[in-house]
Amino acid sequence: MKARIGIVGVGWWSCVNHIPTLQASEIADCIAICDLDADRLELVGKQFGITARHTDVARMVREERLDGVIVATPHVAHRAPAIAALEAGAHVMVEKPMATTGADARAIEQAAARSQKQVMVPTGYNFTTFTETAAQLVREGQIGTIRHAICLMSSALDDLMAGEPMLETANHLFRPPASTWADPARAGGYGWGQLSHALGWLCHVGDLEFTQLACMDGKSKTGVDFYDAAIGRTTCGATVSISGASTRPKHRGLHMEIRLFGTEGVLDLLCEDGAAKLVVSRLDGADTLPAIKPQEINYDGALPVHAFAALCAGQPVINPANATNGRRVTEALEALYRAAASGKVEQVGT
């Protein structure tokens, strides 16, 4: 029997990624949807042939006997449905960012611990085999103790962060709403929307947790961050440089560059222009160049959905973007935004 999964918040990304991926899966299916918009529920239900339509998360989990729930509501509305699904007995995948306040992130992490269910955050690169290799190399001590890191990401999303229709979505059932991506009062901006990917990778592979952050940013015409330039310190004493930009040309696509400098070597990841490279360069010259599967070079939003389906189906799954990782990223971004507003070094997690 396939794992039974429901989705909360049936907007653009659910219709483009979550539902089609689950309906094509051999081990799981999207058998229920939940949304507060009755017209949207009916439209999506008819589009994908889903008859189980709900407006209450906990009731959906109980009545449909769900193994898992994907929360794809707007950024600021993740806490309530995530906790409701966990408390009703389902595993939960919460779209990134897992939350937009440290308090909400800690509440989700605690609910997962109480329910003994897992939370996944679909930061897609975390779910590649090369990421697991990178994390293993770091944990084996191949670069020693991390003392410094560089975390850089740029995306071709100037339209989205400026409150304009995203070019690539012209023929989609729904388009990403400006109220989610370009409203400074609702966690719009590049940090929440995209740096959450890079920080999720950094925190997982380096097992890093931030203690302090300072930041300067540049705004889009709607007042959200187009650009971010931040520095931070982690619990292990490492310094970190964080940079983000949303105005990469459309024909160039996503760019991510992360470098971990340790006492015994450096780990470098570069993903750009349809190519990816992972290198461990040691001070003793015993370098490592792990292979990257061709299908993992470009960002694949279906990867975490497949991992979540396997989790819900009872298969052994490594969770490289769990509730703790999501909480660390949320607390870091919360401090980053506070620092950009205050012009001061802000403490993380307060």
C-alpha positions as CSV (number, residue, x, y, z in Angstrom):
1,M,0.0,0.0,0.0
2,K,1.3,3.5,-0.9
3,A,2.0,6.0,1.8
4,R,-0.9,8.5,2.3
5,I,0.2,12.1,2.1
6,G,-1.9,15.3,2.3
7,I,-0.9,18.9,1.4
8,V,-1.8,22.1,3.2
9,G,-1.7,25.2,1.1
10,V,-2.4,24.3,-2.6
11,G,-0.8,27.1,-4.4
12,W,1.8,27.5,-7.1
13,W,4.6,25.2,-5.8
14,S,2.3,22.5,-4.6
15,C,0.7,22.3,-8.1
16,V,4.0,22.5,-9.9
17,N,6.1,20.2,-7.7
18,H,4.5,18.5,-4.7
19,I,1.3,17.0,-6.2
20,P,2.7,15.9,-9.5
21,T,5.8,14.3,-7.8
22,L,3.6,12.4,-5.4
23,Q,1.1,11.3,-8.0
24,A,4.0,9.9,-10.1
25,S,5.5,8.1,-7.1
26,E,5.5,4.3,-6.8
27,I,5.5,4.4,-3.0
28,A,3.3,7.3,-2.0
29,D,0.4,9.4,-3.3
30,C,-1.2,12.8,-2.6
31,I,-4.7,11.7,-1.5
32,A,-5.9,14.8,0.3
33,I,-5.6,18.6,0.1
34,C,-6.3,21.3,2.6
35,D,-6.7,25.1,2.1
36,L,-8.8,27.9,3.5
37,D,-9.9,29.0,0.0
38,A,-12.9,27.0,-1.1
39,D,-12.5,28.0,-4.8
40,R,-8.9,27.0,-4.8
41,L,-9.6,23.7,-3.2
42,E,-12.2,22.9,-5.8
43,L,-10.0,24.0,-8.7
44,V,-7.0,22.0,-7.6
45,G,-9.0,19.0,-6.6
46,K,-10.6,18.8,-10.1
47,Q,-7.2,19.5,-11.8
48,F,-5.5,16.6,-10.1
49,G,-8.4,14.3,-9.4
50,I,-8.3,14.6,-5.6
51,T,-11.7,14.3,-3.9
52,A,-10.6,14.5,-0.3
53,R,-10.7,18.3,0.4
54,H,-10.4,19.8,3.8
55,T,-10.1,23.1,5.6
56,D,-8.8,21.7,9.0
57,V,-5.4,20.0,9.1
58,A,-5.8,17.8,12.1
59,R,-9.2,16.6,10.9
60,M,-7.6,15.8,7.5
61,V,-4.9,13.7,9.1
62,R,-7.4,11.7,11.2
63,E,-10.1,11.2,8.6
64,E,-7.7,10.3,5.7
65,R,-5.4,8.3,7.9
66,L,-2.4,10.2,6.6
67,D,1.2,9.1,7.1
68,G,2.6,12.6,6.2
69,V,1.6,16.2,5.5
70,I,3.4,18.8,3.3
71,V,3.0,22.3,4.6
72,A,3.2,24.8,1.7
73,T,1.3,27.8,3.1
74,P,2.8,31.3,2.9
75,H,6.1,31.6,4.8
76,V,4.6,33.3,7.8
77,A,1.9,30.6,8.2
78,H,3.9,27.5,8.8
79,R,3.8,27.0,12.5
80,A,0.1,26.2,13.1
81,P,-0.4,23.6,10.4
82,A,3.0,21.9,11.0
83,I,2.3,21.5,14.7
84,A,-1.3,20.4,14.1
85,A,-0.1,17.7,11.7
86,L,2.6,16.5,14.0
87,E,0.3,16.3,17.0
88,A,-2.2,14.4,14.8
89,G,0.5,11.7,14.2
90,A,1.9,12.6,10.8
91,H,5.4,13.2,9.6
92,V,5.7,16.8,8.2
93,M,7.6,18.4,5.3
94,V,7.5,22.2,5.9
95,E,8.5,24.3,2.9
96,K,11.5,26.5,3.5
97,P,12.0,28.6,5.4
98,M,10.7,26.3,8.1
99,A,9.5,29.4,10.0
100,T,10.0,33.1,10.1
101,T,10.6,33.6,13.8
102,G,12.9,31.7,16.1
103,A,9.9,31.2,18.5
104,D,7.9,29.5,15.7
105,A,10.9,27.3,14.7
106,R,11.6,26.2,18.2
107,A,7.9,25.4,18.7
108,I,7.9,23.1,15.5
109,E,11.2,21.5,16.6
110,Q,9.7,20.8,20.1
111,A,6.4,19.4,18.6
112,A,8.4,17.0,16.4
113,A,10.3,15.8,19.5
114,R,7.1,15.3,21.5
115,S,5.3,13.5,18.7
116,Q,8.4,11.4,17.8
117,K,7.7,12.3,14.1
118,Q,10.1,13.8,11.7
119,V,10.2,17.2,10.1
120,M,11.8,17.8,6.7
121,V,12.6,21.1,5.1
122,P,12.9,20.8,1.3
123,T,16.2,22.6,0.7
124,G,16.8,20.5,-2.4
125,Y,20.6,20.4,-2.5
126,N,20.7,18.9,1.0
127,F,19.1,15.7,-0.4
128,T,21.8,15.0,-3.0
129,T,24.4,12.2,-2.6
130,F,27.2,14.7,-3.0
131,T,25.9,16.6,0.0
132,E,25.9,13.5,2.1
133,T,29.4,12.8,0.9
134,A,30.5,16.3,1.9
135,A,28.9,16.0,5.3
136,Q,30.6,12.7,5.9
137,L,34.0,14.1,4.9
138,V,33.6,16.9,7.4
139,R,32.5,14.6,10.2
140,E,35.4,12.4,9.5
141,G,37.7,15.3,10.1
142,Q,39.0,15.7,6.6
143,I,39.3,19.5,6.9
144,G,39.8,19.5,10.7
145,T,37.9,22.1,12.9
146,I,36.0,24.7,10.9
147,R,37.4,28.2,11.5
148,H,35.8,30.2,8.6
149,A,33.1,29.8,5.9
150,I,31.9,31.6,2.8
151,C,28.3,31.2,1.8
152,L,27.2,32.8,-1.4
153,M,24.0,32.4,-3.4
154,S,22.5,34.3,-6.3
155,S,19.2,33.6,-8.2
156,A,17.4,34.9,-11.2
157,L,14.4,36.2,-9.3
158,D,14.5,40.0,-9.6
159,D,10.9,39.9,-10.8
160,L,9.6,37.8,-7.9
161,M,11.3,39.9,-5.2
162,A,10.1,43.1,-6.9
163,G,6.5,42.0,-6.7
164,E,6.1,41.3,-10.4
165,P,4.9,38.0,-12.0
166,M,7.7,35.5,-12.2
167,L,8.6,35.1,-15.9
168,E,8.9,31.3,-15.8
169,T,5.4,30.8,-14.4
170,A,3.3,32.4,-17.2
171,N,1.6,29.1,-18.1
172,H,1.2,27.7,-14.6
173,L,-2.2,27.1,-12.9
174,F,-1.1,29.6,-10.2
175,R,1.8,32.1,-10.0
176,P,3.9,32.9,-6.9
177,P,2.0,35.7,-5.0
178,A,3.7,39.0,-4.3
179,S,2.2,38.8,-0.8
180,T,4.5,35.9,0.0
181,W,7.7,36.9,-1.8
182,A,7.8,40.7,-2.0
183,D,6.0,42.0,1.2
184,P,8.5,43.0,3.9
185,A,5.7,42.6,6.5
186,R,5.2,38.9,5.5
187,A,8.8,37.6,5.4
188,G,9.3,38.5,1.7
189,G,12.8,38.9,0.3
190,Y,15.9,37.1,-0.7
191,G,17.0,35.9,2.7
192,W,13.8,34.0,3.6
193,G,13.1,33.0,0.1
194,Q,16.5,31.8,-1.1
195,L,19.4,32.1,1.3
196,S,17.5,29.6,3.4
197,H,18.7,27.0,0.8
198,A,22.4,27.9,1.1
199,L,22.3,28.3,4.9
200,G,20.5,24.9,5.2
201,W,23.4,23.3,3.3
202,L,26.0,25.2,5.3
203,C,24.5,24.3,8.6
204,H,24.0,20.6,7.7
205,V,27.4,19.9,6.1
206,G,29.4,22.0,8.6
207,D,27.1,21.2,11.5
208,L,27.2,24.9,12.3
209,E,24.9,27.0,14.5
210,F,25.1,30.8,14.6
211,T,25.5,32.9,17.7
212,Q,25.9,36.4,16.2
213,L,25.1,38.2,12.9
214,A,25.6,41.6,11.4
215,C,24.1,42.6,8.0
216,M,23.7,45.3,5.4
217,D,21.2,44.9,2.6
218,G,19.9,46.5,-0.6
219,K,16.1,46.8,-1.2
220,S,13.8,46.0,-4.1
221,K,11.1,48.6,-5.0
222,T,8.7,46.8,-2.7
223,G,11.1,47.2,0.3
224,V,12.3,43.6,0.6
225,D,16.0,42.6,0.4
226,F,17.3,42.2,-3.1
227,Y,20.8,41.9,-1.8
228,D,22.3,40.7,1.5
229,A,25.8,41.0,2.9
230,A,26.3,39.6,6.4
231,I,29.0,38.3,8.7
232,G,28.5,35.9,11.6
233,R,30.0,33.8,14.2
234,T,29.1,30.2,15.2
235,T,29.1,28.2,18.4
236,C,32.5,26.6,17.4
237,G,34.0,30.1,17.0
238,A,34.1,30.1,13.2
239,T,33.5,33.3,11.3
240,V,31.1,33.2,8.3
241,S,30.6,35.5,5.4
242,I,27.1,35.3,3.9
243,S,26.2,37.0,0.5
244,G,22.9,36.8,-1.5
245,A,21.7,38.5,-4.7
246,S,18.4,38.1,-6.5
247,T,19.3,39.8,-9.8
248,R,21.2,37.1,-11.6
249,P,20.2,37.0,-15.3
250,K,17.5,34.5,-16.2
251,H,19.6,32.7,-18.7
252,R,22.2,32.0,-16.1
253,G,20.0,30.5,-13.4
254,L,20.9,29.5,-9.8
255,H,24.4,30.0,-8.5
256,M,25.6,28.6,-5.1
257,E,29.1,28.7,-3.7
258,I,30.1,27.5,-0.3
259,R,33.6,27.1,1.2
260,L,34.5,25.7,4.6
261,F,38.0,26.5,5.8
262,G,39.3,24.1,8.5
263,T,42.4,23.6,10.5
264,E,43.5,20.8,8.1
265,G,42.0,21.8,4.8
266,V,39.2,23.4,2.8
267,L,35.9,22.0,1.3
268,D,34.7,23.9,-1.7
269,L,31.3,23.5,-3.4
270,L,30.4,25.4,-6.6
271,C,27.1,25.0,-8.5
272,E,26.8,27.3,-11.5
273,D,25.8,27.3,-15.2
274,G,24.8,23.6,-15.3
275,A,28.0,22.4,-13.7
276,A,28.9,21.4,-10.1
277,K,32.2,20.7,-8.4
278,L,33.0,19.5,-4.9
279,V,36.6,19.4,-3.7
280,V,38.4,18.8,-0.4
281,S,41.9,20.3,-0.5
282,R,44.0,19.2,2.5
283,L,47.1,21.0,3.8
284,D,49.0,17.7,3.5
285,G,48.1,17.5,-0.2
286,A,45.8,14.4,0.1
287,D,43.0,16.0,-1.8
288,T,39.6,14.5,-2.6
289,L,37.4,15.2,-5.6
290,P,34.1,13.3,-5.0
291,A,32.0,12.6,-8.1
292,I,28.7,14.4,-8.6
293,K,25.9,12.5,-10.4
294,P,24.9,14.4,-13.6
295,Q,21.2,14.3,-12.6
296,E,22.1,16.1,-9.3
297,I,24.0,19.1,-10.9
298,N,20.9,21.2,-11.5
299,Y,18.6,22.0,-8.6
300,D,15.7,19.4,-8.4
301,G,12.8,20.3,-6.2
302,A,11.4,16.8,-6.5
303,L,14.4,15.3,-4.5
304,P,13.1,16.1,-1.0
305,V,9.6,15.1,-2.0
306,H,10.9,11.7,-2.9
307,A,12.7,11.5,0.4
308,F,9.6,12.5,2.3
309,A,7.6,9.9,0.4
310,A,10.1,7.2,1.4
311,L,10.0,8.4,5.0
312,C,6.2,8.2,5.1
313,A,6.4,4.7,3.4
314,G,8.5,3.5,6.4
315,Q,11.7,3.2,4.5
316,P,15.0,4.1,6.2
317,V,15.8,7.7,5.3
318,I,18.6,10.1,6.1
319,N,17.1,13.4,6.9
320,P,19.6,16.1,6.1
321,A,17.2,19.0,6.7
322,N,15.4,18.1,9.9
323,A,13.7,20.3,12.4
324,T,17.0,21.2,14.1
325,N,18.5,22.3,10.8
326,G,15.4,24.3,10.0
327,R,15.5,26.0,13.4
328,R,19.1,26.9,13.1
329,V,18.4,28.5,9.6
330,T,15.4,30.3,10.9
331,E,17.2,31.8,13.9
332,A,20.1,32.9,11.7
333,L,17.8,34.6,9.2
334,E,15.8,36.2,12.0
335,A,19.0,37.7,13.4
336,L,20.2,38.7,9.9
337,Y,17.0,40.8,9.3
338,R,17.2,42.3,12.8
339,A,20.8,43.3,12.1
340,A,20.0,44.9,8.7
341,A,17.3,47.0,10.4
342,S,19.3,47.9,13.5
343,G,22.7,48.4,12.0
344,K,24.1,46.4,15.0
345,V,25.5,43.0,15.7
346,E,22.5,40.9,16.8
347,Q,22.5,37.8,19.0
348,V,21.0,34.7,17.4
349,G,18.1,32.9,19.1
350,T,16.9,35.7,21.3
